[in-house]
Amino acid sequence: MSSPPLGSTHILVPGDQAARLTLAELGSASARLRVFGSMVHGFIMRMLIAVPCAVSLMLALAPAFGSEPAACSADTLTPAASGLPDHDPALARRLVASGGLLLDVRTGEEYANRHIEGAVNIPIGELKGRLAEIERLTGSDKRTPIVVYCASGRRAQQAKDVLLEAGYEQVTNLGGIDDWNTR
C-alpha cells in the first residue's frame, strides 16, 4: 500500500484484508460494513483467546476437588447439602444396620398403629422444635446417617430438608413405610 497523502485521516481496518480508508471513503455503505465487520472479527478473535484464559485462571485458583465444601446459604445447594440419595431401601437398611438413626415423621397415631422396628417417632410438625433430641440421638455428630420415612415420602422430604438445614450431612428419604421391605 502506498503512503496516505499528508493531512488525510485514515482508519486501519484489521482482519484478513487490512485496508486503509479515508474519512471520505467511509461515506459509502460498503466501507462502513467492512469497518464494522472487521471490528466484530477482532472482538471475536480476542474473546476466543480471553475466555479460555479466564477459565484456566479460575480453575487454577479454585480449591482442590477434594477440599472441604464451602458453606452455603439457604438458596444454594452444594453436593454436601443435598444429603444422600433418596428412595433407596437397601441403602436405608445398611445405614440403620451400621448405627444410623431411623426417624418416623408421621403422627403419633400413625406410629402407634404401625412402624418400622427401631424407629424413633418425631412428627414432622414437631421436628424443628425437637432438633435438640435429634442431636442427642446422634451423639452431636452431624455426620451420623439419618433415614427418614413417613407414609408416602412427602413429609419425609420435608424432614430431610429441615435436617440438612440444621447441618446434618447424611440424610436420606426412604419414602413411605412400605418401602422399607422393597428390594
Secondary structure by P-SEA (a helix, b strand, c coil): cccccccbbbbbbbccbbbbbcccccccaaaaaaaaaaaaaaaaaaaaaaaaaaaaaaaaacccccccccccccccccccccccccccaaaaaaaaaabbbbbbcccaaaaaacccccbbbbcccccccaaaaaaaaaccccccbbbbbcccaaaaaaaaaaaaaacccbbbccccccccccc
